[in-house]
Amino acid sequence: MTTSPTEASRFWDDHHTSRRPAAEPPANVRLVEVVSALEPGRALDLGCGDGGDALWLARRGWRVTAADISAVALARLAGRARDLGLADRITGERHDLAATFPAGPFDLVSAHYLHTNFPLPRDHVLRRAAEALAPGGRLLVVEHGSVAPWSWNQDPDAHPAEPQVPSLDPAMWTVERADALSRRATGPGGQTADVVDHLLLIHRTP
Ligand SMILES: C[S@@+](CC[C@H](N)C(=O)[O-])C[C@H]1O[C@@H](n2cnc3c(N)ncnc32)[C@H](O)[C@@H]1O
């Protein structure tokens, strides 16, 4: 678990400090689309940020480990969980996922928009996420496939054109979905734009 501040954790602490998210931030649309069909169990939210996904999962009966590099994000989520009566279902853990990873097993590992300008070995993190699944569990990864006008990262080369599937042993994990999906999104100032999501859904063999 991360204990000392790094350049990356300071960047993300500043990012979260500069924002004023809602008391109960909305869950990501792809999480709601995919996970509404699943039976609640143990969930891990990687890069939980404002915590909308963790709160939504907890409300549906999941026991959630919410991991983030930012102590600011985790402290806010703990406060929200207390205010909403969900504190007993959400545990925050501070990790720089480039270095450490929460202990499993989990029935669901979810990583939504886990993008950063600092080194984060994506394949390694996604392999650890797949390994942290209980038999029959699912890994849901949603990443930007386009740059929204309000994104903190306006680099046009920041995102690949197609969903990137990590290399995993097909005897243990099945790639159920690897989709590029368009949707109309709303930014923090209420502005709208068409964006692309890359969605991976990976199932661990029961
Ligand atoms: C773009 S935000 C996405 C937040 C949230 N999942 C969502 O969909 O709104 C990326 C999140 O990942 C966290 N993060 C960035 N680098 C990280 C790392 N190396 N380890 C753990 N979390 C990290 C940031 O603090 C931030 O909360």
The ligand as a Gaussian input file, in Angstrom:
#p B3LYP/6-31G(d) Opt

LIG

0 1
 C       -9.645000       9.860000     -14.672000
 S       -9.902000       9.476000     -12.980000
 C      -11.264000       8.295000     -13.038000
 C      -11.989000       8.189000     -11.715000
 C      -13.207000       7.262000     -11.673000
 N      -12.871000       5.874000     -11.886000
 C      -14.261000       7.693000     -12.659000
 O      -14.617000       6.944000     -13.552000
 O      -14.741000       8.825000     -12.523000
 C       -8.501000       8.424000     -12.615000
 C       -8.439000       8.046000     -11.156000
 O       -7.359000       7.137000     -10.967000
 C       -6.599000       7.545000      -9.855000
 N       -5.207000       7.121000     -10.159000
 C       -4.341000       7.678000     -11.029000
 N       -3.173000       7.015000     -11.032000
 C       -3.296000       6.014000     -10.135000
 C       -2.418000       4.989000      -9.683000
 N       -1.167000       4.872000     -10.148000
 N       -2.859000       4.134000      -8.741000
 C       -4.126000       4.238000      -8.233000
 N       -5.002000       5.192000      -8.640000
 C       -4.600000       6.075000      -9.579000
 C       -6.778000       9.054000      -9.767000
 O       -6.586000       9.584000      -8.463000
 C       -8.219000       9.213000     -10.215000
 O       -9.101000       9.128000      -9.124000

